[in-house]
Amino acid sequence: MKQLEVNIENAQVNLLLEVNGKIHLVGMDKDKFEAVEFLIKKSVSAIIPTKKTQQDLLDFLDYKR
């Protein structure tokens, strides 16, 4: 498999969960999230650019802070 050409060390990880066909943002305790984030970053084999921002994602999900 081709090696990643993007440094993801400082990338932000967002978790989405599908429940009954609906997409939900996921919140986790910091320690648990750090473990999941580490596993995700170490297991990434491909990155597909979307040209969308974090705010675009939140707008799409109609999430209000």
C-alpha positions in Angstrom: 0.0 0.0 0.0 1.2 3.5 -0.8 2.6 5.4 2.1 0.7 8.5 3.3 2.0 11.8 1.9 0.3 13.8 4.7 1.5 14.2 8.2 -1.5 13.4 10.5 0.4 13.7 13.8 -1.3 16.9 14.7 -4.6 16.2 12.8 -7.9 16.5 14.6 -10.0 13.3 14.9 -13.8 13.6 14.8 -16.0 10.6 15.5 -19.4 10.1 14.0 -21.7 7.2 14.9 -24.6 5.9 12.8 -27.6 4.8 14.9 -30.7 3.6 13.1 -29.6 5.4 9.9 -29.0 8.7 11.6 -25.5 10.3 12.1 -24.5 11.4 15.6 -21.4 13.2 16.8 -19.6 11.3 19.6 -18.3 12.7 22.9 -15.9 10.7 25.0 -13.9 11.0 28.2 -10.5 12.5 27.4 -8.5 9.4 28.3 -10.7 7.1 26.3 -10.7 9.5 23.3 -6.9 9.7 23.3 -6.7 6.0 23.1 -9.1 5.9 20.2 -7.4 8.8 18.5 -4.0 7.0 18.8 -5.5 3.8 17.2 -7.1 5.7 14.4 -4.0 7.7 13.5 -1.8 4.5 13.6 -4.2 2.5 11.4 -5.0 5.1 8.7 -4.0 3.8 5.3 -5.6 6.4 3.1 -6.9 9.9 3.3 -9.5 11.2 0.9 -9.6 15.0 0.7 -13.1 16.6 0.8 -12.1 20.3 0.7 -14.6 20.8 3.5 -13.9 22.4 6.9 -14.8 21.4 10.4 -17.4 24.2 10.3 -18.8 22.8 7.1 -19.3 19.4 8.9 -21.0 21.0 11.9 -23.2 23.1 9.6 -24.1 19.9 7.6 -25.0 18.1 10.9 -26.9 21.2 12.0 -24.8 21.2 15.2 -25.0 24.3 17.4 -22.3 24.9 20.1 
